[in-house]
Each structure stands twice: as C-alpha cells, then as structure tokens.
Amino acid sequence: MSILDRYIDELKEDTHLDEFTMKDVQMKLPGMKHKWTGRLIRTRLDIKQMYSKRNKLINELSKQLIEQSPVTLSVPVAKKKVEAHESVADIDLEIEELKLVQLFLEKTERILSSMTFDIKNLTEIIKLETL
C-alpha cells in the first residue's frame, strides 16, 4: 500500500462525520489540522532532499562516464546522458509520487479548513429538524 493510499484511508476516517460524532470531530479538528500540515511540510522537505539526491547522483554518474569514456565528453553532455540511467529514473519516479502526495496534502488542508463551516451548517440543520 502506497503512502498516498494510506493517507486517503486515514483522511476518510478523520473526516467521517455524523450526528453522534460531530462534537468529537470538532474537538479534534485543530489536532487533525496540525497533523496534516506537518505531513505536508515533511513531504515538501522530502521532495527537496530527493532533488538534492538526484543532482548528486547525476554529478557522480557523469564524472564516472567522463572518466570511462574513450572520447572526450563535456560535462553537460555527460549529465544529459546519465539522466536516462535507471537509478536516476527511480529517483524521478519517487519525486513524482511525492509531488502527488504533496498535492493531496494541500487539498486536505483546504478540506480541513472548511470543515468548521460544514460542522456549523450541520448543527444548524439539526436545530431546524428538531424544531
């Protein structure tokens, strides 16, 4: 199960709301916002670290290519050549997955911000129904 799948399932549980759990969810909402915002920030840091790891790997592989090449290669040509290397492609894939997680977490932050209004609206509906 990917991290995105886990987050989707967990958000579904965190945002489950009915008449009986409304107060409980409202009381936990600030903590939930903190949890999901923390995950967003950590994901952004992970993306930066992956880009750094990618650049470092490209530099190392291009150095090796230049040293092992029977013909003289310039640094930009060597870097362009090693970008297709399997390990660089793996890092690129991981970066793309992290970007999707980041997008999901940004949307989650908006959802949680609007939950206060949703709970207020539900409370008003319940009041009207009991009259």
C-alpha positions as CSV (number, residue, x, y, z in Angstrom):
1,M,0.0,0.0,0.0
2,S,1.4,3.3,-1.0
3,I,1.7,6.3,1.3
4,L,-1.0,8.1,-0.8
5,D,-3.4,5.2,-0.3
6,R,-2.7,5.2,3.4
7,Y,-3.3,8.9,3.6
8,I,-6.6,8.6,1.7
9,D,-7.9,5.9,4.1
10,E,-6.8,7.9,7.1
11,L,-8.4,11.1,5.9
12,K,-11.6,9.2,5.3
13,E,-11.6,8.2,8.9
14,D,-10.6,11.7,10.2
15,T,-13.3,13.4,8.2
16,H,-16.1,10.9,8.9
17,L,-18.9,13.0,10.4
18,D,-22.4,12.2,11.6
19,E,-24.8,13.5,14.3
20,F,-23.2,11.4,17.0
21,T,-19.5,12.2,16.2
22,M,-19.9,15.8,15.3
23,K,-18.7,17.3,18.6
24,D,-15.9,14.8,18.9
25,V,-14.7,15.6,15.3
26,Q,-15.0,19.4,16.1
27,M,-12.9,19.0,19.2
28,K,-10.2,17.0,17.4
29,L,-10.1,19.3,14.3
30,P,-7.2,21.6,15.5
31,G,-5.1,18.5,16.1
32,M,-6.0,17.0,12.8
33,K,-5.1,20.2,11.0
34,H,-1.7,20.2,12.8
35,K,-1.1,16.5,11.8
36,W,-1.9,17.0,8.1
37,T,0.0,20.3,7.9
38,G,3.0,18.6,9.4
39,R,2.8,15.9,6.8
40,L,2.6,18.5,4.1
41,I,5.8,20.2,5.3
42,R,7.7,16.9,5.7
43,T,6.7,15.9,2.2
44,R,8.0,19.2,0.8
45,L,11.2,18.6,2.6
46,D,11.4,15.1,1.3
47,I,10.9,16.4,-2.3
48,K,13.8,18.9,-1.8
49,Q,16.0,16.1,-0.4
50,M,15.1,13.9,-3.4
51,Y,16.1,16.6,-5.8
52,S,19.4,17.0,-4.0
53,K,20.0,13.3,-4.1
54,R,19.2,13.3,-7.8
55,N,21.6,16.1,-8.6
56,K,24.3,14.4,-6.5
57,L,23.8,11.1,-8.3
58,I,23.8,12.8,-11.7
59,N,27.1,14.5,-10.9
60,E,28.7,11.2,-9.7
61,L,27.5,9.3,-12.7
62,S,28.6,12.0,-15.2
63,K,32.1,12.0,-13.6
64,Q,32.3,8.2,-14.0
65,L,31.1,8.5,-17.6
66,I,33.7,11.2,-18.4
67,E,36.5,9.1,-16.8
68,Q,35.5,5.9,-18.6
69,S,34.6,7.3,-22.0
70,P,37.1,6.6,-24.8
71,V,36.1,10.0,-26.3
72,T,36.2,13.4,-24.6
73,L,32.8,14.4,-23.2
74,S,31.8,17.8,-21.9
75,V,30.1,17.9,-18.5
76,P,26.7,19.0,-19.9
77,V,26.7,16.2,-22.4
78,A,27.6,13.6,-19.8
79,K,24.9,14.9,-17.4
80,K,22.3,14.7,-20.2
81,K,23.4,11.1,-21.0
82,V,23.2,9.9,-17.4
83,E,19.7,11.3,-16.8
84,A,18.4,8.2,-18.5
85,H,20.2,6.0,-16.0
86,E,18.0,3.5,-14.1
87,S,18.8,4.9,-10.7
88,V,18.1,8.5,-11.8
89,A,14.8,7.3,-13.3
90,D,13.9,5.6,-10.0
91,I,14.5,8.9,-8.1
92,D,12.4,10.8,-10.7
93,L,9.6,8.4,-10.1
94,E,9.8,8.8,-6.4
95,I,9.8,12.6,-6.8
96,E,6.6,12.4,-8.9
97,E,4.9,10.2,-6.3
98,L,5.9,12.7,-3.6
99,K,4.5,15.6,-5.7
100,L,1.2,13.7,-5.9
101,V,1.2,13.2,-2.1
102,Q,2.0,17.0,-1.7
103,L,-0.9,17.9,-3.9
104,F,-3.2,15.6,-1.9
105,L,-2.0,17.1,1.4
106,E,-2.6,20.7,0.0
107,K,-6.2,19.7,-0.9
108,T,-6.5,18.0,2.5
109,E,-5.5,21.3,4.2
110,R,-8.3,23.1,2.4
111,I,-10.9,20.4,3.2
112,L,-10.0,20.5,6.9
113,S,-10.2,24.3,6.9
114,S,-13.7,24.2,5.5
115,M,-14.8,21.5,8.0
116,T,-15.5,24.1,10.6
117,F,-18.2,25.7,8.4
118,D,-19.5,22.2,7.4
119,I,-20.0,21.3,11.1
120,K,-21.6,24.7,11.8
121,N,-24.0,24.1,8.8
122,L,-24.8,20.6,10.1
123,T,-25.5,22.0,13.5
124,E,-28.0,24.5,12.0
125,I,-29.7,21.7,10.1
126,I,-30.1,19.6,13.2
127,K,-31.5,22.6,15.1
128,L,-34.1,23.2,12.3
129,E,-35.0,19.5,12.3
130,T,-35.7,19.4,16.0
131,L,-38.0,22.4,16.0
